[in-house]
Amino acid sequence: MKYPCPKCEQPGISLKNKYRLGYMQDTHCEHCDARISANPWFLVPFSLVYMWALAICAFLYMFEGAGAMVIVYAVGAWLLIDALNVMLIPMKEMGGYGPNAT
């Protein structure tokens, strides 16, 4: 599955590279070689959700004696947040730093 590039609108971003964008990394389009990143205005709230999910699960495990089921919930929450990350966070072209920058 390929995602469309925000610059050339051709399907040039792989699922793996789109997933990496959620971890504040950048990638390049296969067609126009544009440097692509996740839109930071959408990335910040998702990063906060990651931290809150980890904090809540750690609190329940350490202080409430919820047991090992909390780890299962944490993995489930992590997978759900990652799926939403790939589906919902829009991509944006980064200007001026790619190999073909003018």
MMTF fields as JSON, N, C-alpha, C and O atoms, coordinates in Angstrom:
{
  "mmtfVersion": "1.0.0",
  "mmtfProducer": "UNKNOWN",
  "numBonds": 407,
  "numAtoms": 408,
  "numGroups": 102,
  "numChains": 1,
  "numModels": 1,
  "chainsPerModel": [1],
  "groupsPerChain": [102],
  "chainIdList": ["A"],
  "bondAtomList": [4, 2, 8, 6, 12, 10, 16, 14, 20, 18, 24, 22, 28, 26, 32, 30, 36, 34, 40, 38, 44, 42, 48, 46, 52, 50, 56, 54, 60, 58, 64, 62, 68, 66, 72, 70, 76, 74, 80, 78, 84, 82, 88, 86, 92, 90, 96, 94, 100, 98, 104, 102, 108, 106, 112, 110, 116, 114, 120, 118, 124, 122, 128, 126, 132, 130, 136, 134, 140, 138, 144, 142, 148, 146, 152, 150, 156, 154, 160, 158, 164, 162, 168, 166, 172, 170, 176, 174, 180, 178, 184, 182, 188, 186, 192, 190, 196, 194, 200, 198, 204, 202, 208, 206, 212, 210, 216, 214, 220, 218, 224, 222, 228, 226, 232, 230, 236, 234, 240, 238, 244, 242, 248, 246, 252, 250, 256, 254, 260, 258, 264, 262, 268, 266, 272, 270, 276, 274, 280, 278, 284, 282, 288, 286, 292, 290, 296, 294, 300, 298, 304, 302, 308, 306, 312, 310, 316, 314, 320, 318, 324, 322, 328, 326, 332, 330, 336, 334, 340, 338, 344, 342, 348, 346, 352, 350, 356, 354, 360, 358, 364, 362, 368, 366, 372, 370, 376, 374, 380, 378, 384, 382, 388, 386, 392, 390, 396, 394, 400, 398, 404, 402],
  "bondOrderList": [1, 1, 1, 1, 1, 1, 1, 1, 1, 1, 1, 1, 1, 1, 1, 1, 1, 1, 1, 1, 1, 1, 1, 1, 1, 1, 1, 1, 1, 1, 1, 1, 1, 1, 1, 1, 1, 1, 1, 1, 1, 1, 1, 1, 1, 1, 1, 1, 1, 1, 1, 1, 1, 1, 1, 1, 1, 1, 1, 1, 1, 1, 1, 1, 1, 1, 1, 1, 1, 1, 1, 1, 1, 1, 1, 1, 1, 1, 1, 1, 1, 1, 1, 1, 1, 1, 1, 1, 1, 1, 1, 1, 1, 1, 1, 1, 1, 1, 1, 1, 1],
  "groupList": [{"groupName": "MET", "atomNameList": ["N", "CA", "C", "O"], "elementList": ["N", "C", "C", "O"], "formalChargeList": [0, 0, 0, 0], "bondAtomList": [1, 0, 2, 1, 3, 2], "bondOrderList": [1, 1, 2], "singleLetterCode": "M", "chemCompType": "L-PEPTIDE LINKING"}, {"groupName": "LYS", "atomNameList": ["N", "CA", "C", "O"], "elementList": ["N", "C", "C", "O"], "formalChargeList": [0, 0, 0, 0], "bondAtomList": [1, 0, 2, 1, 3, 2], "bondOrderList": [1, 1, 2], "singleLetterCode": "K", "chemCompType": "L-PEPTIDE LINKING"}, {"groupName": "TYR", "atomNameList": ["N", "CA", "C", "O"], "elementList": ["N", "C", "C", "O"], "formalChargeList": [0, 0, 0, 0], "bondAtomList": [1, 0, 2, 1, 3, 2], "bondOrderList": [1, 1, 2], "singleLetterCode": "Y", "chemCompType": "L-PEPTIDE LINKING"}, {"groupName": "PRO", "atomNameList": ["N", "CA", "C", "O"], "elementList": ["N", "C", "C", "O"], "formalChargeList": [0, 0, 0, 0], "bondAtomList": [1, 0, 2, 1, 3, 2], "bondOrderList": [1, 1, 2], "singleLetterCode": "P", "chemCompType": "L-PEPTIDE LINKING"}, {"groupName": "CYS", "atomNameList": ["N", "CA", "C", "O"], "elementList": ["N", "C", "C", "O"], "formalChargeList": [0, 0, 0, 0], "bondAtomList": [1, 0, 2, 1, 3, 2], "bondOrderList": [1, 1, 2], "singleLetterCode": "C", "chemCompType": "L-PEPTIDE LINKING"}, {"groupName": "GLU", "atomNameList": ["N", "CA", "C", "O"], "elementList": ["N", "C", "C", "O"], "formalChargeList": [0, 0, 0, 0], "bondAtomList": [1, 0, 2, 1, 3, 2], "bondOrderList": [1, 1, 2], "singleLetterCode": "E", "chemCompType": "L-PEPTIDE LINKING"}, {"groupName": "GLN", "atomNameList": ["N", "CA", "C", "O"], "elementList": ["N", "C", "C", "O"], "formalChargeList": [0, 0, 0, 0], "bondAtomList": [1, 0, 2, 1, 3, 2], "bondOrderList": [1, 1, 2], "singleLetterCode": "Q", "chemCompType": "L-PEPTIDE LINKING"}, {"groupName": "GLY", "atomNameList": ["N", "CA", "C", "O"], "elementList": ["N", "C", "C", "O"], "formalChargeList": [0, 0, 0, 0], "bondAtomList": [1, 0, 2, 1, 3, 2], "bondOrderList": [1, 1, 2], "singleLetterCode": "G", "chemCompType": "PEPTIDE LINKING"}, {"groupName": "ILE", "atomNameList": ["N", "CA", "C", "O"], "elementList": ["N", "C", "C", "O"], "formalChargeList": [0, 0, 0, 0], "bondAtomList": [1, 0, 2, 1, 3, 2], "bondOrderList": [1, 1, 2], "singleLetterCode": "I", "chemCompType": "L-PEPTIDE LINKING"}, {"groupName": "SER", "atomNameList": ["N", "CA", "C", "O"], "elementList": ["N", "C", "C", "O"], "formalChargeList": [0, 0, 0, 0], "bondAtomList": [1, 0, 2, 1, 3, 2], "bondOrderList": [1, 1, 2], "singleLetterCode": "S", "chemCompType": "L-PEPTIDE LINKING"}, {"groupName": "LEU", "atomNameList": ["N", "CA", "C", "O"], "elementList": ["N", "C", "C", "O"], "formalChargeList": [0, 0, 0, 0], "bondAtomList": [1, 0, 2, 1, 3, 2], "bondOrderList": [1, 1, 2], "singleLetterCode": "L", "chemCompType": "L-PEPTIDE LINKING"}, {"groupName": "ASN", "atomNameList": ["N", "CA", "C", "O"], "elementList": ["N", "C", "C", "O"], "formalChargeList": [0, 0, 0, 0], "bondAtomList": [1, 0, 2, 1, 3, 2], "bondOrderList": [1, 1, 2], "singleLetterCode": "N", "chemCompType": "L-PEPTIDE LINKING"}, {"groupName": "ARG", "atomNameList": ["N", "CA", "C", "O"], "elementList": ["N", "C", "C", "O"], "formalChargeList": [0, 0, 0, 0], "bondAtomList": [1, 0, 2, 1, 3, 2], "bondOrderList": [1, 1, 2], "singleLetterCode": "R", "chemCompType": "L-PEPTIDE LINKING"}, {"groupName": "ASP", "atomNameList": ["N", "CA", "C", "O"], "elementList": ["N", "C", "C", "O"], "formalChargeList": [0, 0, 0, 0], "bondAtomList": [1, 0, 2, 1, 3, 2], "bondOrderList": [1, 1, 2], "singleLetterCode": "D", "chemCompType": "L-PEPTIDE LINKING"}, {"groupName": "THR", "atomNameList": ["N", "CA", "C", "O"], "elementList": ["N", "C", "C", "O"], "formalChargeList": [0, 0, 0, 0], "bondAtomList": [1, 0, 2, 1, 3, 2], "bondOrderList": [1, 1, 2], "singleLetterCode": "T", "chemCompType": "L-PEPTIDE LINKING"}, {"groupName": "HIS", "atomNameList": ["N", "CA", "C", "O"], "elementList": ["N", "C", "C", "O"], "formalChargeList": [0, 0, 0, 0], "bondAtomList": [1, 0, 2, 1, 3, 2], "bondOrderList": [1, 1, 2], "singleLetterCode": "H", "chemCompType": "L-PEPTIDE LINKING"}, {"groupName": "ALA", "atomNameList": ["N", "CA", "C", "O"], "elementList": ["N", "C", "C", "O"], "formalChargeList": [0, 0, 0, 0], "bondAtomList": [1, 0, 2, 1, 3, 2], "bondOrderList": [1, 1, 2], "singleLetterCode": "A", "chemCompType": "L-PEPTIDE LINKING"}, {"groupName": "TRP", "atomNameList": ["N", "CA", "C", "O"], "elementList": ["N", "C", "C", "O"], "formalChargeList": [0, 0, 0, 0], "bondAtomList": [1, 0, 2, 1, 3, 2], "bondOrderList": [1, 1, 2], "singleLetterCode": "W", "chemCompType": "L-PEPTIDE LINKING"}, {"groupName": "PHE", "atomNameList": ["N", "CA", "C", "O"], "elementList": ["N", "C", "C", "O"], "formalChargeList": [0, 0, 0, 0], "bondAtomList": [1, 0, 2, 1, 3, 2], "bondOrderList": [1, 1, 2], "singleLetterCode": "F", "chemCompType": "L-PEPTIDE LINKING"}, {"groupName": "VAL", "atomNameList": ["N", "CA", "C", "O"], "elementList": ["N", "C", "C", "O"], "formalChargeList": [0, 0, 0, 0], "bondAtomList": [1, 0, 2, 1, 3, 2], "bondOrderList": [1, 1, 2], "singleLetterCode": "V", "chemCompType": "L-PEPTIDE LINKING"}],
  "groupTypeList": [0, 1, 2, 3, 4, 3, 1, 4, 5, 6, 3, 7, 8, 9, 10, 1, 11, 1, 2, 12, 10, 7, 2, 0, 6, 13, 14, 15, 4, 5, 15, 4, 13, 16, 12, 8, 9, 16, 11, 3, 17, 18, 10, 19, 3, 18, 9, 10, 19, 2, 0, 17, 16, 10, 16, 8, 4, 16, 18, 10, 2, 0, 18, 5, 7, 16, 7, 16, 0, 19, 8, 19, 2, 16, 19, 7, 16, 17, 10, 10, 8, 13, 16, 10, 11, 19, 0, 10, 8, 3, 0, 1, 5, 0, 7, 7, 2, 7, 3, 11, 16, 14],
  "groupIdList": [1, 2, 3, 4, 5, 6, 7, 8, 9, 10, 11, 12, 13, 14, 15, 16, 17, 18, 19, 20, 21, 22, 23, 24, 25, 26, 27, 28, 29, 30, 31, 32, 33, 34, 35, 36, 37, 38, 39, 40, 41, 42, 43, 44, 45, 46, 47, 48, 49, 50, 51, 52, 53, 54, 55, 56, 57, 58, 59, 60, 61, 62, 63, 64, 65, 66, 67, 68, 69, 70, 71, 72, 73, 74, 75, 76, 77, 78, 79, 80, 81, 82, 83, 84, 85, 86, 87, 88, 89, 90, 91, 92, 93, 94, 95, 96, 97, 98, 99, 100, 101, 102],
  "secStructList": [7, 3, 3, 3, 7, 6, 6, 6, 7, 1, 3, 3, 3, 3, 2, 2, 2, 2, 2, 2, 2, 6, 6, 6, 7, 7, 3, 3, 7, 6, 6, 6, 7, 7, 3, 3, 3, 3, 7, 2, 2, 2, 2, 2, 2, 2, 2, 2, 2, 2, 2, 2, 2, 2, 2, 2, 2, 2, 2, 2, 2, 2, 2, 1, 7, 7, 6, 6, 2, 2, 2, 2, 2, 2, 2, 2, 2, 2, 2, 2, 2, 2, 2, 2, 2, 2, 2, 2, 7, 7, 3, 3, 3, 3, 7, 1, 7, 1, 6, 6, 7, 7],
  "xCoordList": [0.847, 0.0, 0.894, 1.827, 0.597, 1.363, 0.436, -0.742, 0.996, 0.257, 0.686, 1.846, -0.235, 0.117, 1.041, 0.903, 1.977, 2.91, 2.154, 1.351, 2.388, 1.695, 2.148, 1.452, 3.306, 3.794, 3.315, 2.652, 3.648, 3.318, 2.01, 1.512, 1.45, 0.189, 0.224, -0.826, 1.413, 1.58, 1.764, 2.296, 1.341, 1.535, 3.011, 3.471, 3.739, 5.172, 5.681, 6.894, 4.785, 5.196, 4.716, 3.515, 5.641, 5.273, 4.665, 4.797, 3.999, 3.396, 4.459, 4.242, 5.606, 6.704, 7.174, 7.378, 7.344, 7.799, 6.731, 7.059, 5.456, 4.376, 4.341, 4.103, 4.574, 4.626, 5.782, 5.629, 6.932, 8.101, 7.849, 8.427, 7.006, 6.726, 6.1, 6.288, 5.367, 4.762, 5.771, 5.437, 7.003, 8.064, 9.067, 10.257, 8.553, 9.323, 10.529, 11.567, 10.404, 11.43, 10.905, 9.71, 11.773, 11.327, 11.598, 12.297, 11.04, 11.213, 11.206, 11.018, 11.411, 11.414, 10.409, 10.206, 9.779, 8.858, 9.657, 10.742, 9.121, 9.796, 9.754, 10.586, 8.789, 8.625, 9.33, 10.106, 9.071, 9.619, 10.773, 11.374, 11.089, 12.185, 12.011, 12.986, 10.762, 10.488, 10.703, 10.43, 11.181, 11.383, 10.055, 9.493, 9.563, 8.231, 8.355, 9.191, 7.509, 7.418, 5.943, 5.077, 5.679, 4.321, 4.054, 4.961, 2.816, 2.451, 2.608, 1.943, 3.476, 3.755, 2.553, 2.49, 1.599, 0.414, -0.469, -1.223, -0.382, -1.134, -0.275, -0.799, 1.031, 1.94, 2.045, 2.17, 1.997, 2.122, 0.999, 1.291, -0.286, -1.334, -1.197, -1.455, -0.79, -0.606, 0.539, 0.46, 1.593, 2.696, 2.235, 2.65, 1.384, 0.847, -0.041, -0.028, -0.803, -1.64, -0.76, -1.075, 0.346, 1.29, 1.769, 1.759, 2.188, 2.725, 1.656, 1.939, 0.434, -0.632, -0.998, -1.23, -1.053, -1.358, -0.287, -0.601, 0.97, 2.06, 1.979, 2.155, 1.715, 1.651, 0.489, 0.648, -0.663, -1.825, -1.583, -1.876, -1.053, -0.791, 0.293, 0.186, 1.323, 2.374, 1.82, 2.154, 0.976, 0.371, -0.494, -0.401, -1.337, -2.202, -1.393, -1.758, -0.311, 0.504, 1.246, 1.311, 1.804, 2.66, 1.886, 2.255, 0.819, 0.188, -1.182, -1.618, -1.86, -3.194, -3.211, -4.248, -2.079, -2.008, -2.889, -3.455, -3.01, -3.888, -3.336, -4.078, -2.066, -1.491, -1.037, -0.916, -0.79, -0.207, -1.196, -0.786, -2.493, -3.468, -3.24, -3.604, -2.652, -2.374, -1.384, -1.464, -0.459, 0.496, -0.223, 0.104, -1.192, -1.993, -2.76, -2.827, -3.34, -4.051, -3.1, -3.459, -1.894, -0.914, -0.526, -0.413, -0.324, 0.017, -1.152, -0.951, -2.366, -3.554, -3.699, -4.002, -3.482, -3.556, -2.467, -2.711, -1.273, -0.158, -0.482, -0.237, -1.03, -1.376, -2.485, -2.442, -3.475, -4.559, -4.044, -4.416, -3.203, -2.656, -1.769, -1.795, -0.992, -0.167, -1.024, -0.698, -2.108, -2.99, -3.631, -3.713, -4.079, -4.648, -3.591, -3.882, -2.381, -1.273, -1.074, -0.956, -1.037, -0.817, -2.014, -1.837, -3.226, -4.411, -4.71, -5.182, -4.447, -4.962, -3.955, -4.34, -2.693, -1.746, -1.383, -0.853, -1.664, -1.344, 0.151, 0.87, 0.595, 1.993, 2.152, 1.195, 3.385, 3.681, 5.066, 5.969, 5.221, 6.526, 7.411, 6.989, 8.651, 9.647, 10.433, 10.93, 10.548, 11.18, 12.646, 13.057, 13.429, 14.763, 15.907, 17.048, 15.693, 16.808, 17.026, 17.967, 16.212, 16.36, 17.514, 18.103, 17.839, 18.95, 18.685, 19.629, 17.412, 17.072, 16.558, 15.833, 16.911, 16.426, 17.035, 18.201, 16.222, 16.721, 16.986, 17.41],
  "yCoordList": [-1.174, 0.0, 1.239, 1.347, 2.155, 3.393, 4.581, 4.573, 5.584, 6.801, 7.914, 7.958, 8.824, 9.885, 10.923, 11.301, 11.363, 12.416, 13.747, 14.016, 14.585, 15.872, 16.848, 17.824, 16.599, 17.509, 17.085, 17.86, 15.856, 15.414, 14.632, 14.374, 14.256, 13.516, 12.139, 11.569, 11.603, 10.245, 9.313, 9.744, 8.05, 7.13, 6.74, 5.772, 7.508, 7.292, 7.12, 7.1, 6.994, 6.817, 5.437, 5.168, 4.574, 3.218, 3.238, 4.217, 2.144, 2.017, 2.113, 2.749, 1.487, 1.536, 2.968, 3.392, 3.714, 5.092, 5.989, 6.909, 5.74, 6.515, 6.241, 7.152, 5.002, 4.645, 5.366, 5.857, 5.423, 6.1, 7.588, 8.181, 8.191, 9.62, 9.919, 11.008, 8.97, 9.152, 9.176, 9.564, 8.766, 8.792, 9.907, 9.788, 11.001, 12.229, 11.997, 12.634, 11.096, 10.897, 11.438, 11.705, 11.599, 12.055, 10.983, 10.005, 11.174, 10.231, 11.02, 12.237, 10.318, 10.95, 10.25, 9.04, 11.026, 10.474, 9.703, 10.13, 8.571, 7.761, 8.411, 8.105, 9.307, 9.892, 11.234, 11.425, 12.162, 13.518, 13.795, 14.868, 12.853, 12.958, 14.111, 14.624, 14.511, 15.557, 14.997, 13.825, 15.826, 15.424, 15.617, 16.712, 14.541, 14.508, 14.261, 13.476, 14.945, 14.693, 14.696, 15.083, 14.263, 14.35, 15.791, 16.505, 16.208, 17.557, 17.686, 16.966, 18.588, 18.654, 19.053, 18.696, 19.782, 20.181, 18.985, 19.026, 17.93, 16.711, 15.708, 14.872, 15.788, 14.839, 15.061, 14.099, 16.302, 16.615, 15.99, 15.35, 16.142, 15.478, 13.954, 13.34, 13.337, 11.886, 11.489, 10.457, 12.284, 11.995, 12.095, 11.301, 13.064, 13.185, 11.996, 11.538, 11.499, 10.32, 9.111, 8.321, 8.955, 7.864, 7.939, 6.942, 9.134, 9.292, 9.028, 8.397, 9.503, 9.277, 7.8, 7.296, 7.11, 5.674, 4.923, 4.042, 5.271, 4.634, 4.971, 4.094, 6.228, 6.641, 5.973, 5.523, 5.908, 5.288, 3.802, 3.29, 3.105, 1.672, 1.42, 0.476, 2.239, 2.079, 2.344, 1.627, 3.366, 3.67, 2.51, 2.1, 1.977, 0.865, -0.372, -1.088, -0.631, -1.805, -1.661, -2.608, -0.479, -0.309, -0.017, -0.511, 0.776, 1.254, 0.659, 0.663, 0.159, -0.386, -1.901, -2.505, -2.518, -3.972, -4.633, -5.697, -4.014, -4.539, -5.799, -6.522, -6.075, -7.313, -7.212, -6.124, -8.368, -8.437, -8.071, -7.818, -8.038, -7.656, -6.227, -5.887, -5.399, -4.01, -3.984, -3.115, -4.926, -4.995, -5.334, -4.786, -6.229, -6.559, -5.332, -5.068, -4.574, -3.345, -2.322, -1.619, -2.24, -1.285, -1.632, -0.741, -2.906, -3.327, -3.047, -2.578, -3.33, -3.034, -1.547, -1.152, -0.723, 0.726, 1.202, 2.069, 0.649, 1.028, 0.697, 1.516, -0.493, -0.88, 0.007, 0.391, 0.332, 1.207, 2.6, 3.175, 3.143, 4.48, 4.482, 5.447, 3.433, 3.358, 3.273, 3.896, 2.513, 2.421, 3.779, 4.192, 4.463, 5.806, 6.771, 7.654, 6.603, 7.443, 7.33, 8.346, 6.122, 5.917, 6.423, 7.005, 6.209, 6.588, 8.085, 8.64, 8.745, 10.102, 11.235, 12.338, 11.009, 12.129, 12.48, 11.641, 13.713, 14.104, 14.348, 14.666, 14.19, 14.427, 15.835, 16.457, 16.321, 17.667, 17.681, 16.981, 18.492, 18.614, 19.527, 20.595, 19.088, 19.919, 20.638, 19.996, 21.909, 22.653, 22.965, 23.224, 22.936, 23.486, 22.602, 23.059, 21.368, 20.581, 19.274, 18.552, 18.939, 17.678, 17.714, 18.77, 16.581, 16.524, 17.355, 17.79, 17.575, 18.338, 19.729, 20.32, 20.263, 21.575, 22.653, 22.582, 23.641, 24.734, 25.961, 26.975],
  "zCoordList": [0.0, 0.0, 0.0, 0.796, -0.891, -1.0, -0.716, -1.074, -0.072, 0.247, -0.693, -1.103, -1.047, -1.996, -1.375, -0.212, -2.183, -1.778, -1.731, -2.624, -0.719, -0.669, -1.752, -2.031, -2.366, -3.413, -4.798, -5.487, -5.214, -6.57, -6.643, -7.739, -5.511, -5.389, -6.045, -6.343, -6.271, -6.766, -5.569, -4.546, -5.661, -4.537, -4.39, -4.994, -3.581, -3.463, -2.047, -1.835, -1.06, 0.337, 0.789, 0.796, 1.161, 1.583, 2.985, 3.719, 3.338, 4.669, 5.753, 6.784, 5.524, 6.5, 6.716, 7.854, 5.628, 5.763, 6.375, 7.124, 6.07, 6.697, 8.2, 8.993, 8.585, 10.004, 10.707, 11.826, 10.043, 10.622, 10.843, 11.753, 10.032, 10.185, 11.547, 12.09, 12.091, 13.407, 14.532, 15.651, 14.257, 15.256, 14.962, 15.254, 14.371, 14.12, 13.223, 13.402, 12.264, 11.262, 9.939, 9.806, 8.98, 7.673, 6.627, 6.892, 5.44, 4.346, 3.045, 3.043, 1.946, 0.626, -0.276, -0.177, -1.159, -2.147, -3.193, -3.589, -3.639, -4.646, -6.029, -6.884, -6.251, -7.581, -7.726, -8.661, -6.818, -6.966, -6.007, -6.065, -5.13, -4.167, -3.179, -2.63, -2.96, -1.975, -0.567, -0.309, 0.317, 1.71, 2.443, 2.452, 3.054, 3.656, 5.152, 5.599, 5.918, 7.362, 7.755, 6.971, 8.967, 9.498, 9.901, 10.33, 9.763, 10.159, 11.674, 12.418, 12.147, 13.586, 14.431, 15.607, 13.862, 14.634, 14.971, 15.943, 14.182, 14.48, 15.242, 15.978, 15.069, 15.707, 17.208, 17.965, 17.644, 19.077, 19.898, 20.908, 19.514, 20.316, 20.356, 21.391, 19.236, 19.247, 20.17, 20.835, 20.222, 21.141, 22.589, 23.433, 22.873, 24.235, 24.592, 25.734, 23.639, 23.896, 24.188, 25.077, 23.448, 23.74, 25.188, 25.911, 25.599, 26.959, 28.019, 29.037, 27.789, 28.758, 28.859, 29.958, 27.743, 27.782, 28.566, 29.366, 28.336, 29.079, 30.563, 31.408, 30.883, 32.283, 33.018, 34.153, 32.38, 33.033, 33.265, 34.345, 32.265, 32.425, 33.467, 34.25, 33.488, 34.508, 35.904, 36.847, 36.048, 37.349, 37.823, 38.98, 36.936, 37.328, 37.7, 38.633, 36.994, 37.271, 38.598, 39.382, 38.846, 40.017, 41.302, 42.367, 41.216, 42.439, 42.722, 43.874, 41.735, 41.954, 41.992, 42.27, 41.719, 41.758, 40.708, 40.956, 39.54, 38.499, 37.852, 37.187, 38.031, 37.517, 36.083, 35.519, 35.507, 34.173, 33.074, 31.941, 33.386, 32.367, 31.888, 30.762, 32.716, 32.325, 31.165, 30.298, 31.149, 30.053, 28.749, 27.696, 28.819, 27.644, 27.175, 25.975, 28.107, 27.752, 27.144, 26.2, 27.682, 27.159, 25.725, 24.884, 25.441, 24.075, 23.136, 22.016, 23.586, 22.782, 22.496, 21.371, 23.52, 23.335, 22.392, 21.552, 22.517, 21.645, 20.187, 19.301, 19.928, 18.559, 17.996, 16.827, 18.822, 18.382, 18.057, 17.034, 18.906, 18.676, 17.429, 16.665, 17.209, 16.005, 14.742, 13.732, 14.792, 13.626, 13.329, 12.173, 14.369, 14.174, 13.667, 12.859, 14.136, 13.698, 12.188, 11.504, 11.67, 10.237, 9.435, 8.365, 9.936, 9.174, 9.213, 8.221, 10.332, 10.517, 10.383, 9.997, 10.683, 10.668, 9.229, 8.501, 8.814, 7.442, 7.261, 8.208, 6.015, 5.678, 5.128, 4.665, 5.189, 4.721, 4.117, 4.575, 3.079, 2.432, 3.256, 3.7, 3.454, 4.13, 3.038, 2.112, 3.129, 2.053, 2.305, 3.436, 1.229, 1.247, 1.663, 1.604, 2.081, 2.602, 1.86, 2.188, 0.887, 0.181, -0.809, -1.036, -1.393, -2.345, -3.614, -4.272, -3.956, -5.149, -4.814, -5.614, -3.663, -3.261, -4.146, -4.534, -4.452, -5.293, -4.499, -5.053]
}
